[in-house]
Amino acid sequence: MAATNVPRVKLGSQGLEVSKQGLGCMGMSALYGPPKPEPDMIELIHHAVHSGVTFLDTSDVYGPHTNELLIGKALKEGIREKVQIATKFGITTKDGKMDIRGDPSYVRAACEASLKRLDVDCIDLYYAHRIDTRVPIEVTMGELKKLVEEGKIKYVGLSEASASTIRRAHAVHPLTAVQNEWSLWSRDLEQEIVPTCR
């Protein structure tokens, strides 16, 4: 099957191009019921890629870790060259409680761990999954900028960030994507977030 039936779109202004339809992989490993059989999920990812859906979205917290491992297995045999991988860092669990981290040492350690689990040399789009309010966004972005310069990640994104945080982050290093829920029942980002991104 020719992979031409899904249009492409540019994200941001730094050059990332992805399929207009992405594949959110979270539910394959976590949260929406029990984890699905791995061979079936690998087959699903391959079907999506061969159909032209090349933008795969995951996070280190999905599983935790098992979704990145699944995608790493699915990317073998020439699939890696056909896809753009987005993954995220920042949501951790400490003593059974959720914690948000954006300190430089954690950002770097999380990136290295995701690279290993995904079994890739570089992450296409790396998001801060949530914003650590104890660390200035400029500090988190400074480390992400270093990771870009080192070739470990190509592009940077933020998830669930305010308009002012987006502006401050973008001043340190260009943002390629902002991820928020935007649906029929969740429209509040249209007031500030969408205009800021534009």
Secondary structure, 3 states (H helix, E strand, C coil): CCCCCCCEEEECCCCEEEECCEEECHHHHCCCCCCCCHHHHHHHHHHHHHCCCCEEECCCCCCCCHHHHHHHHHCCCCCHHHCEEEEEECEEEECCEEEECCCHHHHHHHHHHHHHHHCCCCEEEEEECCCCCCCCHHHHHHHHHHHHHCCCEEEEEEECCCHHHHHHHHHHCCCCEEECCCECCECHHHCCHHHHHC
